[in-house]
Protein backbone atom coordinates (compact mmCIF):
# COMPACT_ATOMS: atom_id res chain seq x y z
CA UNK A 1 0.00 0.00 0.00
CA UNK A 2 1.56 3.29 -1.14
CA UNK A 3 -0.97 5.76 0.26
CA UNK A 4 0.68 8.11 2.74
CA UNK A 5 4.12 6.57 2.38
CA UNK A 6 7.15 8.57 3.53
CA UNK A 7 10.86 7.82 3.35
CA UNK A 8 12.27 5.92 6.35
CA UNK A 9 14.47 8.87 7.28
CA UNK A 10 11.37 11.08 7.50
CA UNK A 11 9.55 8.97 10.08
CA UNK A 12 11.26 10.70 13.00
CA UNK A 13 9.73 13.99 11.83
CA UNK A 14 6.14 12.72 11.76
CA UNK A 15 3.85 13.57 14.66
CA UNK A 16 1.93 10.32 15.11
CA UNK A 17 -0.09 11.57 18.08
CA UNK A 18 -3.76 10.75 17.66
CA UNK A 19 -5.94 13.88 17.64
CA UNK A 20 -8.43 14.43 20.48
CA UNK A 21 -11.97 13.23 20.00
CA UNK A 22 -14.06 15.69 17.98
CA UNK A 23 -17.49 16.79 19.19
CA UNK A 24 -19.31 14.41 16.83
CA UNK A 25 -17.47 11.37 18.18
CA UNK A 26 -18.29 12.26 21.78
CA UNK A 27 -21.93 12.82 20.83
CA UNK A 28 -22.18 9.55 18.90
CA UNK A 29 -20.67 7.45 21.66
CA UNK A 30 -22.71 9.10 24.40
CA UNK A 31 -25.89 8.37 22.44
CA UNK A 32 -24.90 4.73 22.01
CA UNK A 33 -23.67 4.03 25.53
CA UNK A 34 -25.10 0.80 26.92
CA UNK A 35 -24.16 -2.50 28.50
CA UNK A 36 -23.24 -4.39 25.33
CA UNK A 37 -19.62 -5.62 25.22
CA UNK A 38 -17.24 -4.13 22.67
CA UNK A 39 -16.74 -6.37 19.63
CA UNK A 40 -13.17 -6.34 18.29
CA UNK A 41 -12.14 -7.67 14.86
CA UNK A 42 -8.55 -7.67 13.59
CA UNK A 43 -7.32 -8.71 10.16
CA UNK A 44 -5.39 -7.79 7.02
CA UNK A 45 -6.32 -6.62 3.53
CA UNK A 46 -5.61 -9.72 1.43
CA UNK A 47 -5.04 -13.42 1.91
CA UNK A 48 -3.06 -14.00 -1.30
CA UNK A 49 0.40 -13.15 0.02
CA UNK A 50 3.20 -15.47 -1.03
CA UNK A 51 5.45 -13.74 1.53
CA UNK A 52 3.43 -15.42 4.29
CA UNK A 53 4.39 -18.93 3.17
CA UNK A 54 6.78 -20.19 5.81
CA UNK A 55 5.65 -17.39 8.15
CA UNK A 56 2.01 -18.24 8.91
CA UNK A 57 1.20 -20.43 5.90
CA UNK A 58 2.88 -23.86 5.91
CA UNK A 59 5.67 -24.41 3.42
CA UNK A 60 4.46 -25.60 0.02
CA UNK A 61 0.97 -24.17 0.58
CA UNK A 62 -0.61 -23.60 -2.83
CA UNK A 63 -2.17 -20.24 -3.64
CA UNK A 64 -5.55 -21.94 -3.98
CA UNK A 65 -5.32 -22.78 -0.28
CA UNK A 66 -4.14 -19.44 1.06
CA UNK A 67 -7.61 -18.47 2.31
CA UNK A 68 -7.92 -21.83 4.10
CA UNK A 69 -4.80 -20.87 6.06
CA UNK A 70 -5.67 -17.19 6.52
CA UNK A 71 -8.87 -17.93 8.45
CA UNK A 72 -6.84 -19.86 11.01
CA UNK A 73 -5.08 -16.65 12.09
CA UNK A 74 -7.57 -13.79 11.71
CA UNK A 75 -11.30 -13.23 12.21
CA UNK A 76 -11.86 -10.78 9.35
CA UNK A 77 -10.42 -9.45 6.12
CA UNK A 78 -10.66 -6.18 4.25
CA UNK A 79 -11.59 -7.78 0.97
CA UNK A 80 -9.81 -5.77 -1.71
CA UNK A 81 -10.50 -8.42 -4.37
CA UNK A 82 -14.00 -7.02 -4.88
CA UNK A 83 -12.51 -3.64 -5.78
CA UNK A 84 -11.01 -5.07 -8.96
CA UNK A 85 -13.79 -7.48 -9.93
CA UNK A 86 -17.45 -8.01 -9.18
CA UNK A 87 -17.90 -11.63 -8.17
CA UNK A 88 -21.10 -13.59 -8.47
CA UNK A 89 -22.63 -15.73 -5.71
CA UNK A 90 -20.84 -18.89 -6.92
CA UNK A 91 -17.36 -17.50 -6.20
CA UNK A 92 -18.49 -15.83 -2.97
CA UNK A 93 -19.93 -19.13 -1.71
CA UNK A 94 -16.60 -20.86 -2.36
CA UNK A 95 -14.83 -18.26 -0.21
CA UNK A 96 -17.51 -18.56 2.45
CA UNK A 97 -17.02 -22.34 2.57
CA UNK A 98 -13.29 -21.89 3.19
CA UNK A 99 -14.11 -19.79 6.25
CA UNK A 100 -16.31 -22.51 7.75
CA UNK A 101 -13.64 -23.67 10.29
CA UNK A 102 -13.82 -20.16 11.80
CA UNK A 103 -17.60 -19.56 12.15
CA UNK A 104 -17.24 -15.95 13.34
CA UNK A 105 -15.07 -14.93 10.40
CA UNK A 106 -16.20 -11.80 8.54
CA UNK A 107 -15.49 -10.58 5.01
CA UNK A 108 -15.51 -6.77 4.59
CA UNK A 109 -15.79 -6.37 0.81
CA UNK A 110 -14.66 -3.17 -0.87
CA UNK A 111 -17.01 -1.56 -3.38
CA UNK A 112 -16.04 -2.03 -7.02
CA UNK A 113 -13.74 0.57 -8.56
CA UNK A 114 -16.21 0.78 -11.45
CA UNK A 115 -18.71 2.26 -9.01
CA UNK A 116 -16.37 4.54 -7.08
CA UNK A 117 -13.52 5.52 -9.40
CA UNK A 118 -14.86 5.12 -12.93
CA UNK A 119 -18.52 6.10 -12.63
CA UNK A 120 -17.82 8.18 -9.51
CA UNK A 121 -21.11 7.03 -7.91
CA UNK A 122 -23.21 8.26 -10.85
CA UNK A 123 -25.32 5.99 -13.07
CA UNK A 124 -24.15 3.09 -10.94
CA UNK A 125 -27.46 1.51 -9.88
CA UNK A 126 -27.17 -1.60 -12.03
CA UNK A 127 -23.57 -2.39 -11.17
CA UNK A 128 -24.24 -1.70 -7.48
CA UNK A 129 -27.05 -4.24 -7.61
CA UNK A 130 -24.67 -6.82 -9.11
CA UNK A 131 -22.11 -6.07 -6.40
CA UNK A 132 -24.70 -6.63 -3.67
CA UNK A 133 -26.07 -9.77 -5.33
CA UNK A 134 -22.63 -11.27 -5.10
CA UNK A 135 -21.53 -10.25 -1.62
CA UNK A 136 -24.85 -11.10 0.03
CA UNK A 137 -23.94 -14.75 -0.57
CA UNK A 138 -21.52 -14.43 2.35
CA UNK A 139 -24.56 -14.63 4.61
CA UNK A 140 -23.60 -14.63 8.27
CA UNK A 141 -19.94 -14.20 7.26
CA UNK A 142 -20.59 -10.77 5.76
CA UNK A 143 -19.08 -7.89 7.70
CA UNK A 144 -19.38 -4.17 6.97
CA UNK A 145 -18.82 -2.86 3.45
CA UNK A 146 -15.97 -0.54 2.55
CA UNK A 147 -16.69 2.37 0.17
CA UNK A 148 -13.49 4.14 -0.89
CA UNK A 149 -13.79 7.12 -3.21
CA UNK A 150 -10.81 8.30 -5.23
CA UNK A 151 -8.09 10.78 -4.31
CA UNK A 152 -9.62 13.24 -6.79
CA UNK A 153 -13.17 12.92 -5.42
CA UNK A 154 -13.66 16.41 -3.99
CA UNK A 155 -16.34 18.06 -1.83
CA UNK A 156 -17.89 19.37 -5.07
CA UNK A 157 -19.21 15.84 -5.50
CA UNK A 158 -21.02 15.83 -2.16
CA UNK A 159 -24.48 15.85 -3.85
CA UNK A 160 -23.56 12.70 -5.82
CA UNK A 161 -22.19 11.06 -2.68
CA UNK A 162 -25.31 11.92 -0.70
CA UNK A 163 -27.62 10.59 -3.40
CA UNK A 164 -25.66 7.35 -3.67
CA UNK A 165 -25.51 6.71 0.08
CA UNK A 166 -29.22 7.46 0.52
CA UNK A 167 -30.16 4.72 -1.91
CA UNK A 168 -27.95 1.95 -0.51
CA UNK A 169 -29.61 -0.95 1.34
CA UNK A 170 -29.82 -0.25 5.07
CA UNK A 171 -29.38 -3.80 6.36
CA UNK A 172 -25.60 -4.00 5.85
CA UNK A 173 -23.29 -1.40 7.49
CA UNK A 174 -21.19 0.76 5.14
CA UNK A 175 -18.00 2.68 5.96
CA UNK A 176 -16.80 5.52 3.73
CA UNK A 177 -13.15 6.46 3.16
CA UNK A 178 -12.34 9.96 1.87
CA UNK A 179 -8.89 11.02 0.67
CA UNK A 180 -9.00 14.43 -1.00
CA UNK A 181 -7.47 17.00 1.34
CA UNK A 182 -10.33 19.50 1.03
CA UNK A 183 -12.65 17.17 2.93
CA UNK A 184 -10.49 17.77 5.99
CA UNK A 185 -8.80 21.15 5.47
CA UNK A 186 -12.06 23.08 5.15
CA UNK A 187 -14.18 22.94 8.36
CA UNK A 188 -17.42 23.47 6.43
CA UNK A 189 -16.67 20.52 4.15
CA UNK A 190 -15.63 18.36 7.09
CA UNK A 191 -18.74 19.14 9.12
CA UNK A 192 -21.03 18.69 6.13
CA UNK A 193 -19.82 15.19 5.29
CA UNK A 194 -19.51 13.78 8.80
CA UNK A 195 -22.87 15.19 9.90
CA UNK A 196 -24.40 13.66 6.78
CA UNK A 197 -22.86 10.28 7.62
CA UNK A 198 -24.24 10.55 11.15
CA UNK A 199 -27.73 11.24 9.77
CA UNK A 200 -27.51 8.32 7.35
CA UNK A 201 -25.99 5.96 9.96
CA UNK A 202 -22.99 5.44 7.69
CA UNK A 203 -19.57 4.86 9.21
CA UNK A 204 -16.34 6.70 8.45
CA UNK A 205 -13.06 4.92 7.75
CA UNK A 206 -10.07 6.27 9.69
CA UNK A 207 -6.84 5.66 7.79
CA UNK A 208 -3.68 6.03 9.86
CA UNK A 209 -0.96 6.70 7.26
CA UNK A 210 2.38 8.37 8.01
CA UNK A 211 2.26 10.98 5.27
CA UNK A 212 -1.43 11.92 5.50
CA UNK A 213 -2.19 12.84 9.09
CA UNK A 214 -5.31 14.72 8.01
CA UNK A 215 -7.14 11.47 7.30
CA UNK A 216 -6.62 10.43 10.93
CA UNK A 217 -9.78 12.46 11.54
CA UNK A 218 -11.10 10.48 14.55
CA UNK A 219 -14.71 11.17 13.50
CA UNK A 220 -17.19 8.46 14.48
CA UNK A 221 -20.56 9.15 12.83
CA UNK A 222 -21.72 5.76 14.17
CA UNK A 223 -20.65 3.87 17.32
CA UNK A 224 -18.44 1.64 15.17
CA UNK A 225 -14.81 2.22 14.18
CA UNK A 226 -13.15 1.01 10.97
CA UNK A 227 -9.41 1.67 11.21
CA UNK A 228 -6.98 1.09 8.34
CA UNK A 229 -3.52 1.14 9.89
CA UNK A 230 -0.58 1.57 7.51
CA UNK A 231 2.70 0.51 9.13
CA UNK A 232 6.30 1.02 8.13
CA UNK A 233 7.98 -2.37 8.12
CA UNK A 234 7.92 -2.93 11.90
CA UNK A 235 9.67 0.36 12.56
CA UNK A 236 9.63 1.21 16.31
CA UNK A 237 6.99 3.84 15.62
CA UNK A 238 4.62 1.09 14.44
CA UNK A 239 4.44 -0.35 17.95
CA UNK A 240 4.10 3.03 19.66
CA UNK A 241 1.27 3.92 17.27
CA UNK A 242 -0.51 0.62 17.96
CA UNK A 243 -0.20 1.20 21.71
CA UNK A 244 -1.84 4.60 21.38
CA UNK A 245 -4.63 3.15 19.24
CA UNK A 246 -5.31 0.43 21.79
CA UNK A 247 -5.54 3.06 24.52
CA UNK A 248 -8.00 5.09 22.42
CA UNK A 249 -10.09 2.02 21.59
CA UNK A 250 -10.23 1.19 25.30
CA UNK A 251 -11.38 4.75 26.02
CA UNK A 252 -13.98 4.64 23.24
CA UNK A 253 -15.23 1.32 24.61
CA UNK A 254 -15.94 2.92 27.97
CA UNK A 255 -17.69 5.80 26.17
CA UNK A 256 -20.06 3.58 24.15
CA UNK A 257 -18.18 2.15 21.14
CA UNK A 258 -19.90 -1.03 20.00
CA UNK A 259 -17.43 -2.50 17.52
CA UNK A 260 -14.01 -1.89 16.05
CA UNK A 261 -12.54 -3.26 12.83
CA UNK A 262 -8.75 -2.90 12.83
CA UNK A 263 -7.29 -3.73 9.41
CA UNK A 264 -3.53 -3.98 9.10
CA UNK A 265 -1.58 -2.74 6.10
CA UNK A 266 2.14 -2.45 5.44
CA UNK A 267 3.94 -1.01 2.45
CA UNK A 268 5.65 -4.42 2.34
CA UNK A 269 2.89 -6.82 3.31
CA UNK A 270 5.24 -9.50 4.61
CA UNK A 271 5.21 -7.57 7.90
CA UNK A 272 1.43 -7.34 8.34
CA UNK A 273 0.85 -10.61 10.26
CA UNK A 274 3.43 -9.75 12.91
CA UNK A 275 2.11 -6.29 13.63
CA UNK A 276 -1.49 -7.56 13.53
CA UNK A 277 -0.51 -10.14 16.13
CA UNK A 278 0.95 -7.35 18.25
CA UNK A 279 -2.40 -5.55 18.03
CA UNK A 280 -4.16 -8.70 19.27
CA UNK A 281 -1.67 -9.08 22.11
CA UNK A 282 -2.14 -5.48 23.27
CA UNK A 283 -5.93 -5.57 22.88
CA UNK A 284 -6.11 -8.75 24.95
CA UNK A 285 -3.90 -7.25 27.67
CA UNK A 286 -5.56 -3.83 27.87
CA UNK A 287 -9.19 -4.81 27.32
CA UNK A 288 -9.13 -8.15 29.11
CA UNK A 289 -10.10 -10.09 26.00
CA UNK A 290 -8.97 -13.47 24.73
CA UNK A 291 -8.73 -12.96 20.98
CA UNK A 292 -6.90 -15.71 19.16
CA UNK A 293 -3.22 -15.07 18.46
CA UNK A 294 -1.51 -16.04 15.20
CA UNK A 295 0.81 -19.03 15.10
CA UNK A 296 4.12 -18.28 13.41
CA UNK A 297 6.26 -20.96 11.83
CA UNK A 298 9.45 -18.88 11.80
CA UNK A 299 9.70 -18.43 15.56
CA UNK A 300 13.33 -17.40 15.37
CA UNK A 301 12.27 -13.97 14.07
CA UNK A 302 10.90 -12.89 17.40
CA UNK A 303 7.33 -13.39 18.52
CA UNK A 304 5.68 -11.27 21.15
CA UNK A 305 5.02 -13.45 24.19
C-alpha positions in Angstrom: 0.0 0.0 0.0 1.6 3.3 -1.1 -1.0 5.8 0.3 0.7 8.1 2.7 4.1 6.6 2.4 7.1 8.6 3.5 10.9 7.8 3.3 12.3 5.9 6.4 14.5 8.9 7.3 11.4 11.1 7.5 9.6 9.0 10.1 11.3 10.7 13.0 9.7 14.0 11.8 6.1 12.7 11.8 3.8 13.6 14.7 1.9 10.3 15.1 -0.1 11.6 18.1 -3.8 10.8 17.7 -5.9 13.9 17.6 -8.4 14.4 20.5 -12.0 13.2 20.0 -14.1 15.7 18.0 -17.5 16.8 19.2 -19.3 14.4 16.8 -17.5 11.4 18.2 -18.3 12.3 21.8 -21.9 12.8 20.8 -22.2 9.6 18.9 -20.7 7.4 21.7 -22.7 9.1 24.4 -25.9 8.4 22.4 -24.9 4.7 22.0 -23.7 4.0 25.5 -25.1 0.8 26.9 -24.2 -2.5 28.5 -23.2 -4.4 25.3 -19.6 -5.6 25.2 -17.2 -4.1 22.7 -16.7 -6.4 19.6 -13.2 -6.3 18.3 -12.1 -7.7 14.9 -8.5 -7.7 13.6 -7.3 -8.7 10.2 -5.4 -7.8 7.0 -6.3 -6.6 3.5 -5.6 -9.7 1.4 -5.0 -13.4 1.9 -3.1 -14.0 -1.3 0.4 -13.1 0.0 3.2 -15.5 -1.0 5.5 -13.7 1.5 3.4 -15.4 4.3 4.4 -18.9 3.2 6.8 -20.2 5.8 5.6 -17.4 8.1 2.0 -18.2 8.9 1.2 -20.4 5.9 2.9 -23.9 5.9 5.7 -24.4 3.4 4.5 -25.6 0.0 1.0 -24.2 0.6 -0.6 -23.6 -2.8 -2.2 -20.2 -3.6 -5.6 -21.9 -4.0 -5.3 -22.8 -0.3 -4.1 -19.4 1.1 -7.6 -18.5 2.3 -7.9 -21.8 4.1 -4.8 -20.9 6.1 -5.7 -17.2 6.5 -8.9 -17.9 8.4 -6.8 -19.9 11.0 -5.1 -16.6 12.1 -7.6 -13.8 11.7 -11.3 -13.2 12.2 -11.9 -10.8 9.4 -10.4 -9.5 6.1 -10.7 -6.2 4.3 -11.6 -7.8 1.0 -9.8 -5.8 -1.7 -10.5 -8.4 -4.4 -14.0 -7.0 -4.9 -12.5 -3.6 -5.8 -11.0 -5.1 -9.0 -13.8 -7.5 -9.9 -17.4 -8.0 -9.2 -17.9 -11.6 -8.2 -21.1 -13.6 -8.5 -22.6 -15.7 -5.7 -20.8 -18.9 -6.9 -17.4 -17.5 -6.2 -18.5 -15.8 -3.0 -19.9 -19.1 -1.7 -16.6 -20.9 -2.4 -14.8 -18.3 -0.2 -17.5 -18.6 2.4 -17.0 -22.3 2.6 -13.3 -21.9 3.2 -14.1 -19.8 6.2 -16.3 -22.5 7.8 -13.6 -23.7 10.3 -13.8 -20.2 11.8 -17.6 -19.6 12.1 -17.2 -16.0 13.3 -15.1 -14.9 10.4 -16.2 -11.8 8.5 -15.5 -10.6 5.0 -15.5 -6.8 4.6 -15.8 -6.4 0.8 -14.7 -3.2 -0.9 -17.0 -1.6 -3.4 -16.0 -2.0 -7.0 -13.7 0.6 -8.6 -16.2 0.8 -11.5 -18.7 2.3 -9.0 -16.4 4.5 -7.1 -13.5 5.5 -9.4 -14.9 5.1 -12.9 -18.5 6.1 -12.6 -17.8 8.2 -9.5 -21.1 7.0 -7.9 -23.2 8.3 -10.8 -25.3 6.0 -13.1 -24.2 3.1 -10.9 -27.5 1.5 -9.9 -27.2 -1.6 -12.0 -23.6 -2.4 -11.2 -24.2 -1.7 -7.5 -27.1 -4.2 -7.6 -24.7 -6.8 -9.1 -22.1 -6.1 -6.4 -24.7 -6.6 -3.7 -26.1 -9.8 -5.3 -22.6 -11.3 -5.1 -21.5 -10.2 -1.6 -24.8 -11.1 0.0 -23.9 -14.8 -0.6 -21.5 -14.4 2.3 -24.6 -14.6 4.6 -23.6 -14.6 8.3 -19.9 -14.2 7.3 -20.6 -10.8 5.8 -19.1 -7.9 7.7 -19.4 -4.2 7.0 -18.8 -2.9 3.4 -16.0 -0.5 2.6 -16.7 2.4 0.2 -13.5 4.1 -0.9 -13.8 7.1 -3.2 -10.8 8.3 -5.2 -8.1 10.8 -4.3 -9.6 13.2 -6.8 -13.2 12.9 -5.4 -13.7 16.4 -4.0 -16.3 18.1 -1.8 -17.9 19.4 -5.1 -19.2 15.8 -5.5 -21.0 15.8 -2.2 -24.5 15.9 -3.8 -23.6 12.7 -5.8 -22.2 11.1 -2.7 -25.3 11.9 -0.7 -27.6 10.6 -3.4 -25.7 7.4 -3.7 -25.5 6.7 0.1 -29.2 7.5 0.5 -30.2 4.7 -1.9 -28.0 2.0 -0.5 -29.6 -0.9 1.3 -29.8 -0.2 5.1 -29.4 -3.8 6.4 -25.6 -4.0 5.8 -23.3 -1.4 7.5 -21.2 0.8 5.1 -18.0 2.7 6.0 -16.8 5.5 3.7 -13.1 6.5 3.2 -12.3 10.0 1.9 -8.9 11.0 0.7 -9.0 14.4 -1.0 -7.5 17.0 1.3 -10.3 19.5 1.0 -12.7 17.2 2.9 -10.5 17.8 6.0 -8.8 21.1 5.5 -12.1 23.1 5.2 -14.2 22.9 8.4 -17.4 23.5 6.4 -16.7 20.5 4.1 -15.6 18.4 7.1 -18.7 19.1 9.1 -21.0 18.7 6.1 -19.8 15.2 5.3 -19.5 13.8 8.8 -22.9 15.2 9.9 -24.4 13.7 6.8 -22.9 10.3 7.6 -24.2 10.6 11.1 -27.7 11.2 9.8 -27.5 8.3 7.4 -26.0 6.0 10.0 -23.0 5.4 7.7 -19.6 4.9 9.2 -16.3 6.7 8.4 -13.1 4.9 7.8 -10.1 6.3 9.7 -6.8 5.7 7.8 -3.7 6.0 9.9 -1.0 6.7 7.3 2.4 8.4 8.0 2.3 11.0 5.3 -1.4 11.9 5.5 -2.2 12.8 9.1 -5.3 14.7 8.0 -7.1 11.5 7.3 -6.6 10.4 10.9 -9.8 12.5 11.5 -11.1 10.5 14.5 -14.7 11.2 13.5 -17.2 8.5 14.5 -20.6 9.1 12.8 -21.7 5.8 14.2 -20.6 3.9 17.3 -18.4 1.6 15.2 -14.8 2.2 14.2 -13.2 1.0 11.0 -9.4 1.7 11.2 -7.0 1.1 8.3 -3.5 1.1 9.9 -0.6 1.6 7.5 2.7 0.5 9.1 6.3 1.0 8.1 8.0 -2.4 8.1 7.9 -2.9 11.9 9.7 0.4 12.6 9.6 1.2 16.3 7.0 3.8 15.6 4.6 1.1 14.4 4.4 -0.4 17.9 4.1 3.0 19.7 1.3 3.9 17.3 -0.5 0.6 18.0 -0.2 1.2 21.7 -1.8 4.6 21.4 -4.6 3.2 19.2 -5.3 0.4 21.8 -5.5 3.1 24.5 -8.0 5.1 22.4 -10.1 2.0 21.6 -10.2 1.2 25.3 -11.4 4.8 26.0 -14.0 4.6 23.2 -15.2 1.3 24.6 -15.9 2.9 28.0 -17.7 5.8 26.2 -20.1 3.6 24.2 -18.2 2.2 21.1 -19.9 -1.0 20.0 -17.4 -2.5 17.5 -14.0 -1.9 16.0 -12.5 -3.3 12.8 -8.8 -2.9 12.8 -7.3 -3.7 9.4 -3.5 -4.0 9.1 -1.6 -2.7 6.1 2.1 -2.5 5.4 3.9 -1.0 2.4 5.7 -4.4 2.3 2.9 -6.8 3.3 5.2 -9.5 4.6 5.2 -7.6 7.9 1.4 -7.3 8.3 0.9 -10.6 10.3 3.4 -9.7 12.9 2.1 -6.3 13.6 -1.5 -7.6 13.5 -0.5 -10.1 16.1 1.0 -7.3 18.3 -2.4 -5.5 18.0 -4.2 -8.7 19.3 -1.7 -9.1 22.1 -2.1 -5.5 23.3 -5.9 -5.6 22.9 -6.1 -8.7 25.0 -3.9 -7.2 27.7 -5.6 -3.8 27.9 -9.2 -4.8 27.3 -9.1 -8.2 29.1 -10.1 -10.1 26.0 -9.0 -13.5 24.7 -8.7 -13.0 21.0 -6.9 -15.7 19.2 -3.2 -15.1 18.5 -1.5 -16.0 15.2 0.8 -19.0 15.1 4.1 -18.3 13.4 6.3 -21.0 11.8 9.5 -18.9 11.8 9.7 -18.4 15.6 13.3 -17.4 15.4 12.3 -14.0 14.1 10.9 -12.9 17.4 7.3 -13.4 18.5 5.7 -11.3 21.2 5.0 -13.4 24.2 
